[in-house]
Amino acid sequence: MRSCTIKSRLTQVLCGLALLVGTSGLLHVLDQERTAVARAEQLAYLPKGDYLKLAVLGYRQVVADLIWLQAVQHIGAKRDTQLGYTWTYHAVDVLTDLDPTFVPPYQATGLFLGVLVGRHEEGVMILKKGIQHNPASWHLPFLAGYISYYEQCDPAAGGEFFRIAARVPGAPGYLPQLAARMTVESGDSSAALEFLDRFSRSVTDERVREALFRRMKEVVQEQDLRLLEESINRYRTRYGRAPAKLEDLMLHGIITRLPVDPLGGQYELNSLTGAVSASSTRERLRIHEKVACRLGRGAGSMETPLPTVQ
């Protein structure tokens, strides 16, 4: 009986080591393939976490670290595909099955999927998994609250996540007040900017911090574009026509100065339509819209007038 047990255990160990070597080999291939698509396709072959954690035995954290090292490279790729995002979610889901208390993957992937690339549901799902296994981390529910509130226009879900974050022992003292402000001022871009600023100061992962800084600049850019649009409307009301160029807004005393694009581009006016755009951004940031959220439409809807930016 004992010899059978030892034999069974030895078989498990050998299988686990074989899978560990195989996983390491897979990740080595990932490291050699530098295109985002190639990395994503390789990540798709990772077995489900329930199977993998049984096979790797005492090597769970090692394998989780290896997978995360490759997933981070994939998240940081400049170009990606929707299928690649799905595979990224799968890889992080697997590694957090192996090491459920490893907080950085939840945080970075939640931000990447839920905010930066518009995969809101998957971003919230991975954060909810992290909240379940890491109840002492206030960062995870607070980020989930931001995604729910500002990206998905779901104030009920966002408010609940904020309350969870505020109840975590050791959470910053400003958290309840900021959560309350975001709850009252749904859609206010200045409240969103304050959240992103506060959150960026609390994270230690440099990639996450850089992504947050980028998002803050996008929010400021959207504030500038709204200000210019409102100024153009005032100009049109006063003179019965749109300005020929943005500088006309200053020349006629509508605004005191032209804002500077924080992303390094130029603000441009289409004199035929009166639309304003930024040369640094292909698509405007369509969040923080009170009217769109109130009417239950997605954050991308532009069928209603933009609120005035003070």
Phi and psi in degrees as a GROMACS rama.xvg file:
@    title "Ramachandran Plot"
@    xaxis  label "Phi"
@    yaxis  label "Psi"
@TYPE xy
-64.9341  -39.0121  ARG-2
-64.5239  -34.187  SER-3
-67.2046  -39.8598  CYS-4
-64.2478  -44.6834  THR-5
-63.0933  -41.2547  ILE-6
-63.3217  -41.4149  LYS-7
-64.4101  -42.7661  SER-8
-64.1879  -41.5566  ARG-9
-62.9531  -39.7722  LEU-10
-61.7714  -42.6105  THR-11
-61.8961  -43.188  GLN-12
-63.0203  -46.0384  VAL-13
-62.6329  -41.0894  LEU-14
-64.2602  -40.9881  CYS-15
-63.7064  -43.5569  GLY-16
-65.7527  -37.9106  LEU-17
-62.636  -42.6841  ALA-18
-68.0194  -37.0029  LEU-19
-62.4881  -44.6576  LEU-20
-63.2895  -41.9815  VAL-21
-62.5082  -41.7006  GLY-22
-64.8118  -41.8175  THR-23
-61.9326  -40.5559  SER-24
-62.4705  -42.2558  GLY-25
-59.7713  -44.9636  LEU-26
-68.7939  -28.9288  LEU-27
-65.6573  -41.7004  HIS-28
-60.5041  -42.4576  VAL-29
-56.5194  -41.6673  LEU-30
-67.562  -30.4791  ASP-31
-77.4191  -33.216  GLN-32
-86.7905  109.267  GLU-33
-90.7729  -12.9312  ARG-34
-76.6515  148.375  THR-35
-61.1024  -40.678  ALA-36
-64.0411  -43.2282  VAL-37
-62.7254  -43.3636  ALA-38
-62.856  -42.3844  ARG-39
-64.0124  -42.4002  ALA-40
-62.6267  -37.6427  GLU-41
-69.3996  -39.4592  GLN-42
-60.5552  -28.1192  LEU-43
-65.1921  -22.7113  ALA-44
-86.935  -0.384187  TYR-45
-64.3326  131.876  LEU-46
-68.9205  161.586  PRO-47
-60.5244  150.15  LYS-48
-59.2486  -36.6247  GLY-49
-60.955  -37.9226  ASP-50
-76.3915  -42.2942  TYR-51
-66.76  -40.1625  LEU-52
-70.5455  -24.692  LYS-53
-73.4191  -31.5378  LEU-54
-83.199  -35.2175  ALA-55
-85.8341  -6.54512  VAL-56
53.7216  -117.432  LEU-57
-82.053  8.38415  GLY-58
-104.745  18.8872  TYR-59
-57.2463  -49.0207  ARG-60
-66.7497  -34.9709  GLN-61
-63.4094  -47.9482  VAL-62
-65.7449  -40.0044  VAL-63
-59.689  -42.5154  ALA-64
-63.124  -41.2681  ASP-65
-62.9193  -45.2798  LEU-66
-62.8348  -41.9601  ILE-67
-64.6397  -38.6987  TRP-68
-57.9169  -38.3778  LEU-69
-78.9037  -37.3314  GLN-70
-63.0266  -36.994  ALA-71
-61.425  -41.8608  VAL-72
-62.9684  -38.8316  GLN-73
-67.3759  -42.5891  HIS-74
-62.2566  -34.8996  ILE-75
-82.2216  -0.829813  GLY-76
-65.8566  143.394  ALA-77
-74.1955  -28.8855  LYS-78
-123.421  144.321  ARG-79
-155.46  175.199  ASP-80
-126.777  163.687  THR-81
-61.6701  -38.6921  GLN-82
-65.7031  -35.6569  LEU-83
-62.6978  -36.7589  GLY-84
-64.5343  -39.3566  TYR-85
-61.7136  -43.4854  THR-86
-68.441  -34.6025  TRP-87
-61.1423  -45.9294  THR-88
-57.9471  -43.6727  TYR-89
-60.6706  -45.3492  HIS-90
-61.6626  -44.419  ALA-91
-71.0211  -33.5639  VAL-92
-62.5653  -40.7409  ASP-93
-65.7403  -49.3991  VAL-94
-67.1163  -29.85  LEU-95
-80.8207  -15.2219  THR-96
-69.7763  -39.2323  ASP-97
-71.0255  -40.5782  LEU-98
-136.217  79.5682  ASP-99
-67.5125  -15.7563  PRO-100
-97.4148  10.8141  THR-101
-84.0566  96.8423  PHE-102
-71.8969  -42.1666  VAL-103
-51.7004  -40.428  PRO-104
-61.1385  -39.3817  PRO-105
-60.729  -46.4529  TYR-106
-65.828  -50.8274  GLN-107
-67.1833  -41.8866  ALA-108
-72.0647  -36.6695  THR-109
-60.905  -42.9012  GLY-110
-66.812  -45.3248  LEU-111
-61.6759  -53.1742  PHE-112
-76.2947  -44.253  LEU-113
-78.166  -24.1955  GLY-114
-118.719  -51.2343  VAL-115
-78.4948  -33.6179  LEU-116
-117.198  5.98877  VAL-117
78.0861  14.5414  GLY-118
-93.0613  68.322  ARG-119
-60.8582  -46.775  HIS-120
-62.4443  -43.1235  GLU-121
-68.0091  -36.9173  GLU-122
-61.0278  -44.99  GLY-123
-67.9697  -37.8064  VAL-124
-60.6498  -45.4212  MET-125
-69.2898  -32.9304  ILE-126
-69.6404  -39.1943  LEU-127
-62.7029  -37.7069  LYS-128
-63.3464  -42.3412  LYS-129
-64.9486  -38.878  GLY-130
-61.9314  -40.829  ILE-131
-61.3101  -40.6436  GLN-132
-93.9242  -11.2294  HIS-133
-134.706  65.6043  ASN-134
-64.9646  -13.6083  PRO-135
-88.1542  -0.712465  ALA-136
-99.4615  115.202  SER-137
-81.2048  -19.7412  TRP-138
-60.8528  -40.2158  HIS-139
-67.0609  -51.1579  LEU-140
-66.5156  -30.0498  PRO-141
-69.7415  -39.9625  PHE-142
-66.3109  -39.6152  LEU-143
-62.2741  -36.1713  ALA-144
-64.8875  -41.1235  GLY-145
-61.5287  -46.9547  TYR-146
-61.3831  -46.1133  ILE-147
-62.0962  -42.401  SER-148
-77.0584  -51.3171  TYR-149
-95.0496  -27.6713  TYR-150
-94.6089  -34.6921  GLU-151
-105.813  -4.71566  GLN-152
55.6583  44.0039  CYS-153
-119.811  83.4101  ASP-154
-64.0138  -31.4675  PRO-155
-64.5046  -48.8832  ALA-156
-66.6726  -41.8169  ALA-157
-61.4588  -44.4172  GLY-158
-61.3763  -38.6165  GLY-159
-65.9524  -42.7876  GLU-160
-62.6406  -40.5788  PHE-161
-61.6627  -40.6763  PHE-162
-65.5544  -39.1014  ARG-163
-60.8683  -45.6371  ILE-164
-62.4043  -42.0676  ALA-165
-67.2157  -25.2046  ALA-166
-84.5881  -9.22696  ARG-167
-69.5951  126.132  VAL-168
-57.1584  133.869  PRO-169
87.2711  -0.36119  GLY-170
-65.0035  148.354  ALA-171
-56.0269  147.39  PRO-172
-64.9312  -25.1748  GLY-173
-77.1952  -10.9532  TYR-174
-59.864  -49.813  LEU-175
-60.3708  -39.9592  PRO-176
-67.6155  -42.6757  GLN-177
-67.3078  -39.9583  LEU-178
-62.2946  -41.1353  ALA-179
-64.2132  -40.7178  ALA-180
-63.8339  -42.5957  ARG-181
-65.8399  -33.0469  MET-182
-68.3043  -43.2674  THR-183
-72.9332  -40.0187  VAL-184
-104.822  53.1511  GLU-185
-54.7676  126.89  SER-186
91.6168  -6.68878  GLY-187
-75.8046  116.835  ASP-188
-66.1821  -28.8936  SER-189
-68.2158  -34.6858  SER-190
-67.6115  -40.0815  ALA-191
-63.5763  -40.0105  ALA-192
-64.899  -39.6096  LEU-193
-63.9018  -41.9277  GLU-194
-59.0852  -50.3175  PHE-195
-61.8596  -38.4654  LEU-196
-65.0558  -47.4083  ASP-197
-61.5562  -44.267  ARG-198
-66.7612  -37.939  PHE-199
-63.3908  -29.1206  SER-200
-75.8824  -17.0743  ARG-201
-98.2027  -14.5596  SER-202
-89.7259  152.59  VAL-203
-108.163  -20.189  THR-204
-74.1943  119.942  ASP-205
-63.8548  -35.8175  GLU-206
-65.0811  -41.1453  ARG-207
-64.0872  -42.5744  VAL-208
-63.28  -43.0892  ARG-209
-62.5223  -39.6572  GLU-210
-64.9152  -38.1549  ALA-211
-66.7013  -40.6933  LEU-212
-61.5635  -40.8852  PHE-213
-61.5926  -43.0658  ARG-214
-65.8144  -37.5836  ARG-215
-61.512  -41.2829  MET-216
-64.5368  -36.5007  LYS-217
-65.567  -38.502  GLU-218
-64.9155  -44.1179  VAL-219
-62.0156  -41.5325  VAL-220
-60.3326  -42.358  GLN-221
-64.9904  -37.5588  GLU-222
-60.2254  -43.6453  GLN-223
-61.9756  -44.6214  ASP-224
-64.1432  -38.1458  LEU-225
-67.2045  -40.4444  ARG-226
-60.0052  -43.7323  LEU-227
-66.0363  -39.8445  LEU-228
-64.8315  -42.3175  GLU-229
-64.0019  -38.9982  GLU-230
-66.5029  -37.7765  SER-231
-64.5838  -39.9273  ILE-232
-61.8182  -40.7161  ASN-233
-65.3384  -39.8888  ARG-234
-62.3755  -44.7903  TYR-235
-63.7144  -38.8763  ARG-236
-64.1204  -38.8106  THR-237
-76.2607  -40.1083  ARG-238
-112.595  -3.73879  TYR-239
76.4135  11.6199  GLY-240
-157.728  163.074  ARG-241
-80.0156  152.549  ALA-242
-66.4017  151.537  PRO-243
-74.7734  -30.1206  ALA-244
-150.583  161.67  LYS-245
-62.8698  -31.5373  LEU-246
-61.1765  -23.7914  GLU-247
-62.9523  -26.1656  ASP-248
-64.4334  -36.1849  LEU-249
-76.6015  -42.4776  MET-250
-60.6849  -30.0084  LEU-251
-103.063  13.4017  HIS-252
73.2171  17.9699  GLY-253
-73.406  -42.4237  ILE-254
-132.829  158.816  ILE-255
-86.3355  -27.1144  THR-256
-156.19  157.9  ARG-257
-86.296  133.437  LEU-258
-67.8433  155.092  PRO-259
-103.32  129.836  VAL-260
-63.6154  118.419  ASP-261
-67.6791  -15.1502  PRO-262
-93.5974  6.96509  LEU-263
89.263  4.17186  GLY-264
-96.2173  -159.42  GLY-265
-124.574  141.945  GLN-266
-82.5579  132.309  TYR-267
-125.551  143.913  GLU-268
-112.286  128.693  LEU-269
-87.0046  105.834  ASN-270
-66.2324  -20.5245  SER-271
-79.3145  -42.2724  LEU-272
-101.316  -19.1794  THR-273
80.3085  6.52269  GLY-274
-79.0374  145.521  ALA-275
-112.368  140.989  VAL-276
-141.901  170.504  SER-277
-117.799  131.627  ALA-278
-66.9392  -19.2302  SER-279
-85.3764  -7.85287  SER-280
-134.836  129.448  THR-281
-75.6874  -37.7581  ARG-282
-127.154  137.706  GLU-283
-72.7158  154.974  ARG-284
-76.8388  112.433  LEU-285
-104.851  67.9828  ARG-286
-133.774  179.62  ILE-287
65.7045  31.6936  HIS-288
-105.263  107.076  GLU-289
-58.0277  -43.8464  LYS-290
-64.6917  -45.151  VAL-291
-61.7913  -41.0391  ALA-292
-67.7355  -41.1623  CYS-293
-63.0722  -35.8875  ARG-294
-85.6174  -1.24567  LEU-295
80.1492  13.1035  GLY-296
-90.3366  164.271  ARG-297
-66.053  163.709  GLY-298
-67.5809  -14.293  ALA-299
-83.7345  -6.31359  GLY-300
-69.8384  135.967  SER-301
-126.164  28.4317  MET-302
-79.897  -12.5432  GLU-303
-114.206  156.615  THR-304
-64.2416  147.513  PRO-305
-72.7835  141.729  LEU-306
-69.7278  153.46  PRO-307
-70.5751  134.406  THR-308
-92.257  123.878  VAL-309
